[in-house]
C-alpha cells in the first residue's frame, strides 16, 4: 500500500473527519472511497461545481416528487389526452406550472435566481437549450427553449406550464411563438414581482 499525505485546511479536515465518523467509517476508508469517486468523475468531465449543481437539481426533483419517463412515451400520452380533452390537459399543465413554481421559489425567490437554477437543472431535462435573458430597463424577460416536446401538442403543453410558472413569479406573457419543440416567450414584470 502506497502512503500519501494530503494536506487540508482546518475546516475541510474537520468536515471530512466528522462525516466519516457519522458514517461509521475510518478516515482511511472514507477518504479512499471519495477520492476514487472524485477521480472517476473528474476523468469523465465532471467538475465539483457541475456535480454540486446536479446534486442540487436532483434534490429539487425529489422535492417536487418528479418521475422520469422516456420522452417518446410522454409525448404519446400527451397526444392522446390532447385529442380527447385538450382544455383539460392544458389546465393540468397550467396547474403543474403553478405548483412547481411554488416549490422552486423557495430555492430561487427571484427570476434571476431561477435563471441560474435553470442552467444547473438542464442536465436532468430533455431540453437542448433554455435561455433566459432579462432587460432590466424594460422590466422584461425573453425565454427561448429548444427541445420542449417532439410533437406540437407537447410543445403547446410546455408553453402552458411556462406561462403559468412565469405568472407565479409576477410576469405576464405579452408574446409567444410555438413551433415543434421550440418556444419563445416575451414577458413583462408586474409591479409586485421580485427582480
VENURNOR-V200180 format. One record per residue. N is the residue number from 1. RES is the residue in three letters. SS is DSSP state (A for helix, B for strand, O for the rest). D_FIRST is the distance of its C-alpha to the first C-alpha in Angstrom with 2 decimals. Layout:
<<N | RES | SS | D_FIRST> <N | RES | SS | D_FIRST>>
This chain:
<<1 | UNK | O | 0.00> <2 | UNK | O | 3.81> <3 | UNK | O | 6.43> <4 | UNK | O | 9.62> <5 | UNK | O | 12.99> <6 | UNK | O | 15.40> <7 | UNK | O | 18.98> <8 | UNK | O | 21.37> <9 | UNK | O | 25.04> <10 | UNK | A | 26.31> <11 | UNK | A | 27.76> <12 | UNK | A | 24.71> <13 | UNK | A | 22.48> <14 | UNK | A | 25.08> <15 | UNK | A | 25.49> <16 | UNK | A | 21.83> <17 | UNK | A | 21.55> <18 | UNK | A | 24.87> <19 | UNK | A | 24.11> <20 | UNK | A | 20.88> <21 | UNK | A | 23.01> <22 | UNK | A | 25.85> <23 | UNK | O | 23.74> <24 | UNK | O | 22.58> <25 | UNK | O | 18.87> <26 | UNK | O | 16.38> <27 | UNK | A | 15.79> <28 | UNK | A | 12.05> <29 | UNK | A | 13.23> <30 | UNK | A | 16.15> <31 | UNK | A | 14.57> <32 | UNK | A | 12.04> <33 | UNK | A | 15.12> <34 | UNK | A | 17.41> <35 | UNK | A | 15.51> <36 | UNK | A | 14.95> <37 | UNK | A | 18.63> <38 | UNK | A | 19.76> <39 | UNK | A | 18.27> <40 | UNK | A | 20.03> <41 | UNK | A | 23.19> <42 | UNK | A | 23.27> <43 | UNK | A | 23.04> <44 | UNK | O | 25.87> <45 | UNK | O | 27.98> <46 | UNK | O | 27.68> <47 | UNK | O | 27.85> <48 | UNK | A | 27.42> <49 | UNK | A | 31.24> <50 | UNK | A | 31.86> <51 | UNK | A | 29.50> <52 | UNK | A | 31.21> <53 | UNK | A | 34.58> <54 | UNK | A | 33.74> <55 | UNK | A | 32.67> <56 | UNK | A | 35.88> <57 | UNK | A | 37.94> <58 | UNK | A | 36.49> <59 | UNK | A | 37.30> <60 | UNK | A | 40.82> <61 | UNK | A | 41.21> <62 | UNK | A | 40.41> <63 | UNK | A | 42.91> <64 | UNK | O | 45.69> <65 | UNK | O | 44.74> <66 | UNK | O | 44.47> <67 | UNK | O | 43.67> <68 | UNK | O | 42.79> <69 | UNK | O | 44.91> <70 | UNK | O | 45.38> <71 | UNK | A | 47.79> <72 | UNK | A | 50.22> <73 | UNK | A | 50.57> <74 | UNK | A | 51.30> <75 | UNK | A | 53.75> <76 | UNK | A | 55.58> <77 | UNK | A | 55.88> <78 | UNK | A | 57.20> <79 | UNK | A | 59.69> <80 | UNK | A | 61.08> <81 | UNK | A | 61.44> <82 | UNK | A | 62.91> <83 | UNK | A | 65.54> <84 | UNK | A | 66.61> <85 | UNK | A | 66.29> <86 | UNK | A | 65.54> <87 | UNK | A | 66.61> <88 | UNK | A | 64.71> <89 | UNK | A | 61.52> <90 | UNK | A | 61.89> <91 | UNK | A | 62.50> <92 | UNK | A | 59.29> <93 | UNK | A | 57.37> <94 | UNK | A | 59.24> <95 | UNK | A | 58.39> <96 | UNK | A | 54.73> <97 | UNK | A | 54.68> <98 | UNK | A | 56.13> <99 | UNK | A | 53.75> <100 | UNK | A | 50.64> <101 | UNK | A | 51.98> <102 | UNK | A | 52.47> <103 | UNK | A | 48.77> <104 | UNK | A | 47.55> <105 | UNK | A | 49.81> <106 | UNK | A | 47.81> <107 | UNK | A | 44.76> <108 | UNK | O | 46.90> <109 | UNK | O | 50.31> <110 | UNK | O | 51.66> <111 | UNK | A | 52.08> <112 | UNK | A | 50.01> <113 | UNK | A | 47.06> <114 | UNK | A | 47.63> <115 | UNK | A | 47.56> <116 | UNK | A | 44.09> <117 | UNK | A | 42.91> <118 | UNK | A | 44.45> <119 | UNK | A | 42.38> <120 | UNK | A | 39.17> <121 | UNK | A | 40.60> <122 | UNK | A | 41.48> <123 | UNK | A | 38.10> <124 | UNK | A | 39.14> <125 | UNK | O | 42.70> <126 | UNK | O | 44.28> <127 | UNK | O | 46.04> <128 | UNK | O | 45.73> <129 | UNK | B | 47.06> <130 | UNK | B | 48.14> <131 | UNK | B | 49.72> <132 | UNK | B | 51.42> <133 | UNK | B | 53.27> <134 | UNK | B | 55.44> <135 | UNK | B | 58.70> <136 | UNK | O | 59.15> <137 | UNK | O | 62.68> <138 | UNK | O | 63.93> <139 | UNK | O | 61.81> <140 | UNK | B | 60.62> <141 | UNK | B | 57.52> <142 | UNK | B | 57.10> <143 | UNK | B | 54.65> <144 | UNK | B | 53.82> <145 | UNK | B | 51.91> <146 | UNK | B | 50.99> <147 | UNK | O | 49.78> <148 | UNK | O | 51.85> <149 | UNK | O | 52.66> <150 | UNK | O | 53.58> <151 | UNK | O | 57.13> <152 | UNK | A | 59.77> <153 | UNK | A | 60.04> <154 | UNK | A | 56.37> <155 | UNK | A | 56.74> <156 | UNK | A | 59.84> <157 | UNK | A | 57.99> <158 | UNK | A | 55.19> <159 | UNK | A | 57.95> <160 | UNK | A | 59.37> <161 | UNK | A | 56.00> <162 | UNK | A | 55.46> <163 | UNK | A | 59.01> <164 | UNK | A | 58.69> <165 | UNK | A | 55.32> <166 | UNK | A | 56.90> <167 | UNK | A | 59.90> <168 | UNK | A | 57.64> <169 | UNK | O | 56.48> <170 | UNK | O | 60.16> <171 | UNK | B | 60.55> <172 | UNK | B | 63.46> <173 | UNK | B | 63.17> <174 | UNK | B | 65.96> <175 | UNK | B | 64.98> <176 | UNK | B | 62.78> <177 | UNK | B | 62.35> <178 | UNK | B | 60.93> <179 | UNK | B | 60.12> <180 | UNK | O | 58.05> <181 | UNK | O | 54.53> <182 | UNK | B | 55.36> <183 | UNK | B | 56.71> <184 | UNK | B | 58.05> <185 | UNK | B | 59.18> <186 | UNK | B | 60.92> <187 | UNK | B | 61.36> <188 | UNK | B | 62.83> <189 | UNK | B | 61.93> <190 | UNK | O | 64.44> <191 | UNK | O | 65.19> <192 | UNK | O | 63.07> <193 | UNK | O | 59.80> <194 | UNK | O | 56.77> <195 | UNK | O | 55.69>>
